[in-house]
């Protein structure tokens, strides 16, 4: 039974669901999920959780993400990226300095109106389903955080490459659209590569071709506790403490308060747990039942 985390370098043209379906066949498992959907045009880091590791998806999906985004000024599309229908074109009379000057207003805690072409639901219907029928509905602004936003390169008078580090729920194509609106010439996203997600980077990612070519794909998996490497280790010293944890009971321990990754005497990863006032409770268990 395969259990672990695979950091995939998602190819362009594939949905995140396509990647999961392909890997389900490679690993012969049904329990598989991913952290952070990428649009088909996007490439880069897609953390995939297999088997028992799927219990960590809820933690991974919350983390900060980082992207390299292609911003094209002078064009507005219905999807806010170049896969959509062009709605407007405008002459671009702004330069790099003008672009630099507006970026500070998009950094930090801001409100963003999600695009119509998104999977957000409105009265049970996904917005993109309404958009495909030519409908547009009012969307409430949502709070997001842009931790970093900077120009990395300029390809032409209209095309720039931006580095964006942001919170969960950020639409980078909407960010490109909004920057274009502030500049007065419109903007759209022409490329997107996710370079970091769930604490993993492009350097750790492997291609689907590498997975398919591997004699034993399970050898490519990271253990699930790799995601929780930032938390201190706690080794349970007795069988009775382990039994209590496995049964979902509170374990009494004399250790500092905090969050721990908990192992048994055989160094098997059991759970992520919280110690508070001498009592340890399980946040999420990861042992096989």
N, C-alpha and C positions, 0 to 999 in steps of 0.2 A: 504493500500500500504506500503510495507516494504521499509524503507530507513535507511541505516546505514552501519557500518563497523563491520565485523566479523573476528577475528583473529583465524585462523584455524591451528591446529597442524596437518600438512599433514602426512598421513601414507605412509609407504614405499609401492611401487608397484602401486601407483596412479600417474597419470599425474596431473598437475595443472588444465588442462581442465576437467579431470574426477571430480575433487573436485567441480569446478564451475557447472558442469552439475548436480551433486547430489544436490547441494544447490539451484539450480534453481527450482528443484522439491520441496524441503523442504519449500521454501519461496514463491513459486508460482509467481515468477517474471521472466521477460525476461532480464531486464537490470541488468547485474551482470558482474563484472570483478575482476581481481586480480592484485597485484603489485609484480612483480618479479617471473618469472617462476622457478619452481624446477623440476629437473629431477625425473623420477619415483623412483630411488633408494633412493633419498633424503627424509628426514623428516623435520618437524619443522615449523617455522613461515611462514604462507602464509596469508597475509592480503587480505581479500575479501571485495569488495565494492558493495553494493546492492542499486538498485534504483537510486535516485538522487545523492547518494554518489559516483557513478561511475565517476562523474566529478572531483573527487580528485585523481583518479588513476595516472594521469600524474605527479602529485607532488610526490606521494608516491614512484613511480618507480625510481625516481632519487636518493633516499637516500642511505646512507651507510648501509651495511649489515654485519652481523657477523655470523661465522660458526664454528662448530667443525668438522674437517675433519680427516678421517683416511688415513694416508699415509703408503703404503706398499712398502718398498724398495726391489729391486731385480727383479721386474716384470714390463714389458712394455706391454700395450694392445693398440688395435687400437682405442678404445674409451677413453683412458686415465683413465678408471675406471675398476673395476672388473666385470662389466657386459659385457665387450667386449672380443674379441678373444686375447689370449696371443700371442704376437709377439716375445718376448725375455724374457729369464730369466738369471740372473747373480748372482754369489755368492756375498753376502753382507759382506764386510770386514770393513765397517765404523761403528762407534759407535755413541752414543748420542752426544758426544762432537764434532764429525765431522759434524753431522747434524746441531748442534747449530752454528757452525762456518760459514756455508754457508747461513744461514737465513738472515743476514743483507743485502745481495745483492738483496734480493727480497722485502725488505721493502721500503716504500716511493713511489715516482713516477717511474714507470717502463713501459716497453713495453712488451706486451704479444701477441703471435701469437695465434689466436683463433683456436680451434680444428676443424677437418673436421666434426666430429659428433656434429654439432651445427646448429641452425636455421638461422644463418646468410646467406643472399642471395648473390649469385654470378650470374650475368646476369639472374636474375629472378628465379633462382633455389636455393633451400636451400642446404647448404653444406652437410647435412646428407643424402639427397637424392642421391647426387653424390657419397658419401662415400659408401653407400649401394650397388652401382653399381661398386664398386672397383676403383673409380676414386679419384685422389687427385689433388687439384689445389693449386696454390700459394696463400697464404693469407698474407695481409699486417699486420704488427704489429700494435696493438692498444694501446694507452696510458691508463693505469689504475693506481690506487693508492692503495697500501697495507698499511693501517693505523696501523695494528698490526699483528704480526706473531710470535707465540711462541709455544714451546712444552708444552703440558698440561700433557701428560702421555706417557708411553711406555709399550705396551702390550707384546712385544716379541723382539728378536734381529732385526726383520725386520719391525715391526708394531708400528707406533707412532700416537698419537692424537694431532692435531695442532689446535690452536685457530687462526682464520683468520678474521680480520676486514678489509673490502675492499670497494672500490667504485663500482658503477653500471658498468656492463660490464665485471666484473672479472669472469674468469672460474677457479674455485678452483681445478678442476681435472687437468687442464693444469698447474696450479701452482705446484701440486704434481708431475706431469710428469717432469716439468722443474727442480725441486729440485733434482729429481732422476738423470737427465742428468748431472747436475753439479757435483753430487757426483760420477758419473761414473758407477753406478750400475743399473740405471733406477729406476723408481718409478711409482706407480699408486694409485688411490684413492679407498679405500675399503668401506668407509662409509662417509655420509655427513648429518649433522643436522644443519639447520639454526636456530640460537638462537635469532637473532634480524633482523628486517626489518621494514622500514618505521617508525622507532621510537617505535615499539612494540616488546615485548620480549616473550619468551616461557611461562613465568609466566602468561601472559594474554591470552594464546592460549587455545582453547578448541577443543576436538576431534569431528569428524563427528558423532560418537555414541552419544555424549552428545547433539548435535544439534537435532538428530533424536528422542531422548528420551524426549526432552523438550516439555511440554504441549503447550507452546507458544514460538516458536523459535525467534520471533521478540524481545522478552524480553532480548535476549542475545546480541543484536546489540548495538554497541557503536554509539553515535551520530556522524555525519560526522565532526562536529567541534572539536571532540576529536583529530583528526589528526593535527589540527592547534593550539593546546593548547599552543604552544610556543610563539604565537603572542599575543600582547595586545588586550583587548576587546575595541571596540568602540560602544557605544549605540547612535543611531540616535535619536535626541530629538524631531524631528518634522515629521509630515506626509508628508510634501513637500519634505524633504530630502530623505525620504524613496522612494517616488514616483520617484524622479530623479534617484536614484540608480536602482530601478526596471526597469526604461526605458533606462538604459545604459548611462545616462548622467553624466557629471562631477558634483560632489557636492563640494561647497565651504565651507571649515571649517577652523577654527583657532586652529589647533592642531599641535604638532610636526610631522615632516616628518617621514615616516616609513610604515611598512606593518601592517595592522590591520585585525582582524576578526570582521565583522560588524554585529550588531544586531539591530532590531527595538525596539520600546517601549514595545512590548509584549515579548521581549527577544527571538525572533525567529532568528536563524542564517540566514543571508542574503547572505553574500559574503566575500571573501578575497579581500582586496582592498589596494591600495597604495596611501599614502598621500605625495604630493610633492609640495612645494611652495604654500601652501594654497588651493590646489585643490586635491580632492580625486577621483581616477578612479578605476573601478572594474578590478581586475585580473581574478577572476572567481566567477560567481554567483551560489548560491546553493538553492535559494528559489524555491518553486513550481510555475510554470507558470499557 
